[in-house]
Amino acid sequence: MRHADPPSGTLCDDQRDHDPDDDADRPPDARWTATAWATGAAVAVLAAALAASVLAAIGLGAAVVPPEDTARYLWAALSGGTIGADEASRYQIIWQIRTPRVLLAAVVGAGLGAVGVAVQAMVRNAVADPFVLGISSGASVGAVAVTVSGGLAAFGIHAVSVGAFLGAAAATLLVYLVARTRTGVSPLRLVLTGVALSFAFQAVMSVIVYLAPNSEATSTVLFWTMGGFGAATWGALPVVAAAVGAGVLVLRRLARPLDVMALGDETAASLGVDADRLRRGLFVLTSAMTGAMVAVSGVIGFVGLVVPHVVRIVAGAGHRRVLALAPLVGAVFMVWVDLVSRVLAAPRELPVGVITALVGVPVFITLMRRRAYLFGGR
């Protein structure tokens, strides 16, 4: 079935130019089988690359541990094995410091890649991500407010995570209500409202820090505005891993409705998809995932913006394929970015958000200049 050309500047431009399913010389069953095999092979390669990246990143740093020793320490920790007394310090570095940090980087990278795909499909805009829509800024306000005020103490070590989630949810609700009109919510109004309110949320965060009673708030706000994994612990990992894992699975189940919604609200309605209802559900889901990630890593830009585009260029615009590959690409990318942040200026650490911006900006500009991948029409 071939639909009418969608408006320029939407994700459907990408789908029209790159979807491998456009090969009309083969029967549909053969095309589906070939695509499924290609996607499965790509997932296997990326999973292997992620495992190798995690092992390398755990072993590298200010104190370099050979891969065989790194694997031995990890196996000892998982199986309850013993480590000699002369290796206790290196074992602690590997298991207590680097492993939760690297795993957290992988989880956050996977989540940012998946959320970027969902947000771009939700607003049918190629330059959208949680930061553009104000969700990340809202989560930062919640996290900073809880940190500075000491609120939500009843949630213990998860207080900041809860605050970030509440901030993301409040920002999502506010953006939605401001952008909504009597005829519904248009994708363009969502983006413009999100951009405007994200600046407002950043101003609120600055005011909170300015009125804070101690100077520690300055480092706190720097952490949430520039991102980093220096505070990673085993205790922080389960919540964000559960949120990201469940979110990615739900998004994968919504792959077909996302494909239909990318064709436009009217076309989606004709195919039985309530775009407005789906958009509300995606709002809630992406805010929950963003809040969980911001609480442990701060705001990390460009990953959710660039990774979906890179995946679409290679694998096509079908969301079933994109949502299978984007989380793995984001995880591998973030693991190596975190490693660079720890070793480039050792013993000091560079903010992760700075490195993703330095990498993401030239990549994004290069993508815009590709003739076969246009964001604003021909």
ZAMARGU-4260 file (C-alpha; in steps of 0.2 Angstrom, whole numbers, plus 5000, padded with zeros to 4 digits):
<rodrens>
0) 5000/5000/5000 | 5007/5017/4995 | 5001/5032/5004 | 5001/5050/4998 | 5017/5060/5001
5) 5018/5067/5019 | 5022/5085/5022 | 5041/5089/5020 | 5051/5090/5036 | 5043/5075/5044
10) 5051/5058/5047 | 5042/5051/5032 | 5055/5060/5021 | 5067/5048/5028 | 5056/5033/5027
15) 5053/5037/5008 | 5072/5039/5004 | 5079/5024/5014 | 5066/5011/5019 | 5073/4995/5012
20) 5056/4988/5010 | 5054/4999/4995 | 5062/4986/4985 | 5047/4981/4974 | 5056/4967/4964
25) 5054/4954/4978 | 5038/4947/4986 | 5033/4954/5003 | 5037/4938/5012 | 5054/4938/5005
30) 5057/4956/5009 | 5051/4954/5027 | 5062/4939/5030 | 5077/4948/5023 | 5074/4963/5034
35) 5072/4952/5049 | 5088/4943/5046 | 5097/4959/5043 | 5090/4967/5059 | 5094/4951/5069
40) 5112/4951/5062 | 5114/4969/5066 | 5107/4967/5084 | 5120/4952/5087 | 5134/4962/5081
45) 5130/4977/5091 | 5127/4966/5107 | 5144/4959/5105 | 5151/4976/5102 | 5143/4982/5118
50) 5149/4967/5128 | 5167/4971/5122 | 5165/4989/5125 | 5159/4987/5143 | 5174/4975/5147
55) 5186/4987/5139 | 5179/5002/5148 | 5179/4993/5165 | 5197/4989/5163 | 5203/5006/5157
60) 5206/5021/5167 | 5218/5030/5178 | 5224/5012/5184 | 5224/5000/5169 | 5218/4982/5172
65) 5222/4969/5159 | 5206/4962/5151 | 5210/4944/5157 | 5211/4951/5175 | 5196/4962/5173
70) 5186/4946/5167 | 5193/4936/5182 | 5188/4949/5195 | 5170/4951/5187 | 5168/4932/5187
75) 5174/4931/5205 | 5161/4944/5210 | 5147/4935/5201 | 5151/4918/5206 | 5157/4921/5224
80) 5175/4916/5220 | 5191/4922/5230 | 5204/4935/5226 | 5221/4936/5233 | 5224/4950/5246
85) 5237/4958/5235 | 5223/4961/5222 | 5210/4968/5234 | 5212/4986/5229 | 5211/4982/5210
90) 5196/4971/5213 | 5187/4985/5223 | 5191/4997/5208 | 5184/4985/5196 | 5168/4979/5205
95) 5163/4993/5216 | 5168/5009/5206 | 5170/5005/5187 | 5157/4991/5184 | 5142/5001/5191
100) 5148/5016/5182 | 5150/5008/5165 | 5134/4998/5166 | 5125/5014/5171 | 5132/5023/5156
105) 5126/5009/5145 | 5109/5009/5152 | 5107/5028/5150 | 5114/5028/5132 | 5101/5015/5128
110) 5087/5025/5136 | 5092/5041/5127 | 5093/5032/5110 | 5075/5025/5112 | 5068/5040/5120
115) 5075/5051/5105 | 5066/5039/5093 | 5050/5040/5102 | 5050/5059/5104 | 5054/5062/5086
120) 5040/5051/5080 | 5028/5059/5093 | 5030/5076/5087 | 5035/5071/5069 | 5050/5083/5070
125) 5068/5077/5066 | 5076/5090/5078 | 5066/5084/5094 | 5073/5076/5109 | 5068/5076/5127
130) 5079/5092/5130 | 5070/5101/5116 | 5053/5097/5123 | 5058/5103/5140 | 5057/5086/5149
135) 5075/5085/5153 | 5075/5103/5160 | 5060/5099/5171 | 5068/5083/5178 | 5083/5094/5182
140) 5072/5106/5191 | 5065/5092/5202 | 5081/5084/5205 | 5090/5100/5210 | 5075/5105/5221
145) 5076/5089/5231 | 5094/5090/5233 | 5095/5108/5239 | 5079/5107/5250 | 5082/5089/5256
150) 5064/5085/5252 | 5056/5068/5249 | 5067/5061/5262 | 5054/5047/5265 | 5060/5039/5248
155) 5078/5037/5255 | 5092/5035/5242 | 5078/5036/5228 | 5072/5054/5233 | 5082/5062/5219
160) 5075/5050/5207 | 5057/5053/5213 | 5060/5072/5212 | 5067/5070/5194 | 5052/5060/5189
165) 5040/5072/5197 | 5049/5086/5188 | 5049/5077/5171 | 5030/5073/5174 | 5026/5091/5178
170) 5036/5098/5164 | 5027/5086/5152 | 5010/5090/5158 | 5013/5109/5157 | 5020/5108/5140
175) 5005/5097/5134 | 4992/5109/5142 | 5001/5125/5135 | 5002/5117/5118 | 4985/5110/5117
180) 4971/5119/5108 | 4953/5115/5105 | 4958/5105/5090 | 4971/5095/5099 | 4990/5096/5100
185) 5000/5099/5084 | 5018/5093/5083 | 5024/5110/5079 | 5016/5118/5094 | 5023/5105/5105
190) 5041/5108/5099 | 5039/5127/5100 | 5031/5126/5118 | 5044/5114/5124 | 5059/5125/5118
195) 5051/5140/5126 | 5047/5131/5143 | 5064/5123/5143 | 5072/5140/5145 | 5060/5144/5159
200) 5064/5128/5168 | 5083/5132/5167 | 5079/5149/5174 | 5069/5141/5189 | 5084/5130/5192
205) 5096/5144/5192 | 5085/5153/5205 | 5084/5138/5216 | 5103/5137/5216 | 5105/5156/5219
210) 5094/5155/5234 | 5102/5139/5241 | 5110/5141/5258 | 5127/5133/5254 | 5139/5133/5239
215) 5137/5115/5236 | 5122/5119/5226 | 5134/5126/5212 | 5142/5109/5209 | 5125/5101/5210
220) 5118/5111/5196 | 5134/5109/5186 | 5131/5090/5187 | 5113/5091/5181 | 5117/5103/5167
225) 5132/5095/5160 | 5130/5077/5164 | 5141/5063/5171 | 5142/5046/5179 | 5154/5050/5193
230) 5141/5047/5207 | 5136/5030/5200 | 5133/5016/5213 | 5126/4999/5213 | 5111/5006/5222
235) 5106/5018/5209 | 5107/5005/5194 | 5091/4994/5197 | 5078/5009/5196 | 5085/5016/5180
240) 5088/4999/5172 | 5070/4994/5176 | 5063/5010/5169 | 5073/5010/5153 | 5071/4991/5150
245) 5052/4992/5152 | 5051/5008/5142 | 5061/5001/5127 | 5050/4985/5127 | 5034/4996/5127
250) 5041/5006/5113 | 5045/4991/5103 | 5027/4985/5105 | 5021/5002/5098 | 5032/5001/5083
255) 5018/4999/5071 | 5007/5013/5078 | 5023/5024/5077 | 5025/5020/5059 | 5007/5025/5056
260) 5008/5041/5066 | 5023/5047/5056 | 5012/5048/5041 | 5001/5062/5049 | 4987/5062/5061
265) 4973/5061/5047 | 4981/5046/5039 | 4984/5038/5056 | 4965/5041/5060 | 4960/5033/5043
270) 4971/5018/5048 | 4963/5016/5065 | 4977/5024/5076 | 4971/5038/5088 | 4987/5049/5086
275) 4981/5061/5100 | 4979/5046/5113 | 4995/5038/5107 | 5004/5055/5109 | 4998/5057/5127
280) 5004/5039/5131 | 5021/5043/5124 | 5022/5059/5134 | 5020/5049/5150 | 5032/5035/5145
285) 5046/5046/5139 | 5044/5058/5154 | 5046/5043/5166 | 5061/5036/5157 | 5069/5054/5156
290) 5066/5057/5174 | 5074/5041/5179 | 5089/5044/5168 | 5092/5062/5173 | 5091/5058/5191
295) 5107/5047/5189 | 5116/5056/5175 | 5110/5074/5173 | 5106/5081/5157 | 5116/5073/5142
300) 5112/5081/5126 | 5113/5076/5107 | 5113/5057/5111 | 5094/5056/5109 | 5095/5068/5094
305) 5109/5060/5084 | 5108/5042/5087 | 5090/5039/5079 | 5096/5048/5063 | 5112/5038/5062
310) 5102/5022/5064 | 5088/5027/5051 | 5102/5030/5038 | 5109/5013/5040 | 5093/5003/5044
315) 5079/5013/5037 | 5065/5022/5045 | 5054/5007/5051 | 5052/5009/5070 | 5053/4990/5073
320) 5071/4991/5066 | 5075/5008/5073 | 5070/5003/5091 | 5079/4987/5090 | 5096/4995/5085
325) 5095/5013/5093 | 5096/5007/5111 | 5112/4997/5107 | 5120/5010/5097 | 5116/5023/5111
330) 5123/5011/5124 | 5140/5008/5115 | 5142/5026/5111 | 5139/5032/5129 | 5151/5019/5136
335) 5165/5025/5126 | 5160/5044/5129 | 5161/5040/5148 | 5178/5032/5146 | 5185/5047/5136
340) 5178/5058/5150 | 5188/5049/5163 | 5205/5047/5154 | 5206/5062/5143 | 5210/5074/5157
345) 5215/5062/5171 | 5214/5063/5186 | 5200/5075/5183 | 5184/5071/5174 | 5177/5080/5159
350) 5158/5082/5159 | 5150/5069/5148 | 5138/5082/5141 | 5152/5092/5134 | 5159/5077/5125
355) 5143/5072/5118 | 5140/5090/5112 | 5158/5091/5104 | 5154/5074/5095 | 5135/5077/5091
360) 5136/5094/5083 | 5148/5090/5069 | 5139/5073/5066 | 5122/5082/5066 | 5128/5095/5054
365) 5135/5082/5042 | 5119/5073/5042 | 5110/5089/5038 | 5121/5091/5023 | 5118/5074/5016
370) 5108/5075/5000 | 5099/5059/5003 | 5094/5064/5021 | 5084/5080/5021 | 5076/5087/5037
375) 5067/5102/5028 | 5062/5095/5011 | 5071/5096/4995
</rodrens>
